[in-house]
């Protein structure tokens, strides 16, 4: 059974940092391109970043230079280091196997909430 378990969110002030984690099970993680997505209140879920099995990465323009996606194949875990957070980064963050910025699976974990506010 495929599962994604996100954690690491919180309530921070603008300019602060958070590191999100996504533990996976049920997939061959080392052979999976992986992505982070987020959904702000009242908005559709959007793609944030992708890391491929060769560790090449891509980011949506709004987070370039601030966020870093990484992976630990031994732990089957995906990470998102978020620096210089802005109020517009406020959202629930989710991970999924990724195919060019499109989630592979049509189900999601519980997500982890990130709130950026003064």
C-alpha positions in Angstrom: 0.0 0.0 0.0 1.4 3.4 -1.1 1.6 5.9 1.7 3.0 9.4 2.1 3.4 10.9 5.6 4.4 14.6 5.6 5.7 16.4 8.7 7.7 19.4 9.8 5.2 22.2 9.2 4.5 25.0 11.7 3.8 28.6 12.4 6.7 30.9 11.6 7.3 34.6 10.9 8.3 36.0 7.5 12.0 35.3 6.8 12.2 32.2 9.0 12.9 28.7 7.8 11.3 25.2 8.0 12.3 21.8 6.9 9.5 19.5 5.7 9.8 15.7 5.5 7.8 13.1 3.7 8.2 9.4 4.6 7.1 7.0 1.9 6.2 3.4 1.8 4.8 1.1 -0.9 6.9 2.6 -3.7 10.4 1.8 -4.9 11.6 5.2 -3.7 15.1 5.1 -5.3 13.4 4.6 -8.7 10.8 7.3 -8.2 10.9 11.0 -9.3 9.4 12.8 -6.3 7.6 16.2 -5.9 6.3 18.6 -3.4 2.9 20.3 -3.9 1.0 22.8 -1.8 -2.6 24.0 -1.5 -3.4 27.4 0.0 -6.9 28.1 1.4 -9.4 28.6 -1.4 -6.9 27.7 -4.1 -6.1 24.6 -6.2 -3.2 22.4 -5.3 0.0 23.5 -7.1 3.3 22.0 -7.9 6.3 23.3 -5.9 9.4 21.3 -6.7 10.6 18.0 -8.3 13.7 15.9 -7.7 14.5 13.1 -10.1 16.2 9.9 -9.5 19.5 11.4 -10.7 19.0 14.3 -8.2 18.2 16.9 -10.9 15.7 19.4 -9.5 13.1 21.9 -10.7 11.2 24.5 -8.9 8.3 26.7 -9.5 9.4 30.3 -10.0 8.0 31.7 -6.8 10.3 29.5 -4.6 13.5 29.4 -6.7 16.5 30.4 -4.6 14.6 29.9 -1.3 13.5 26.3 -1.3 15.6 23.2 -1.7 14.3 19.7 -2.4 16.3 16.7 -1.5 16.0 13.0 -0.9 17.4 10.2 1.2 17.0 6.9 -0.7 18.1 4.8 2.3 15.4 6.4 4.4 12.8 6.5 1.6 12.3 10.1 2.6 11.8 13.3 0.7 12.7 16.8 2.2 11.9 20.4 1.5 14.1 23.0 3.1 12.3 26.3 3.0 14.2 29.5 3.7 13.2 33.2 3.7 9.5 32.2 4.0 6.9 34.6 2.9 3.2 34.9 3.9 2.3 33.7 0.4 4.0 30.4 1.2 1.2 29.7 3.6 -0.4 26.4 2.6 -0.7 22.7 3.3 2.2 20.9 1.8 2.1 17.4 0.3 4.4 15.0 -1.5 3.7 12.5 -4.2 5.6 10.6 -6.8 6.0 13.0 -9.6 5.9 12.9 -13.4 7.1 16.3 -14.8 5.2 18.3 -12.1 2.1 16.1 -12.3 1.4 13.8 -9.3 1.5 10.1 -10.2 -1.0 9.0 -7.6 -4.5 10.5 -7.3 -4.5 10.3 -3.5 -2.6 12.3 -1.0 -1.3 12.1 2.6 -2.6 14.2 5.4 -0.2 17.0 4.4 1.7 19.4 6.8 0.5 22.9 7.4 2.9 25.8 7.0 1.7 29.2 8.2 3.8 32.3 7.7 2.6 35.4 9.5 4.0 38.3 11.4 
